[in-house]
């Protein structure tokens, strides 16, 4: 299964609580953190919620 590399590129300061919670659920705690997640619809939905705060690339 494909994987996604998710990196936090913008700060969560001043953002809505649900966006901060979504970043934390993805495993991103601070700026420039990188996590690798399975490419599943649940993860894609979480990324869509914070798409303006993260950068995503596919990893094989």
For each residue, the residues with C-beta under 8 A, 3 or more apart:
1: 38 39
2: 38 39 58 59 60
3: 36 37 38 39 58 59 60
4: 36 37 38 39 43 47 56 57 58 59
5: 34 35 36 56 57 58 59
6: 26 28 34 35 36 37 47 54 55 56
7: 32 33 34 54 55 56
8: 12 23 28 30 31 32 33 53 54
9: 31 32 53 54 55
10: 31 52 53 54
11: 14 31 53
12: 8 15 19 20 23 53
13:
14: 11
15: 12 19 20 53
16: 19 20
17: 20 21
18: 21 22 49
19: 12 15 16 22 23 49 50 53
20: 12 15 16 17 23 24
21: 17 18 24 25
22: 18 19 25 26 46 49 50
23: 8 12 19 20 26 28 50 53 54
24: 20 21 27 28 29
25: 21 22 46
26: 6 22 23 35 37 43 46 47 50 54
27: 24 33 35 37
28: 6 8 23 24 33 35 54
29: 24 33
30: 8 33
31: 8 9 10 11
32: 7 8 9
33: 7 8 27 28 29 30
34: 5 6 7
35: 5 6 26 27 28
36: 3 4 5 6 59
37: 3 4 6 26 27 40 43
38: 1 2 3 4 43
39: 1 2 3 4 43 44 58
40: 37 43 44
41: 44 45
42: 45 46
43: 4 26 37 38 39 40 46 47
44: 39 40 41 47 48
45: 41 42 48 49
46: 22 25 26 42 43 49 50
47: 4 6 26 43 44 50 51 54 56
48: 44 45 51
49: 18 19 22 45 46
50: 19 22 23 26 46 47 53 54
51: 47 48 54 56
52: 10
53: 8 9 10 11 12 15 19 23 50
54: 6 7 8 9 10 23 26 28 47 50 51
55: 6 7 9
56: 4 5 6 7 47 51
57: 4 5
58: 2 3 4 5 39
59: 2 3 4 5 36
60: 2 3
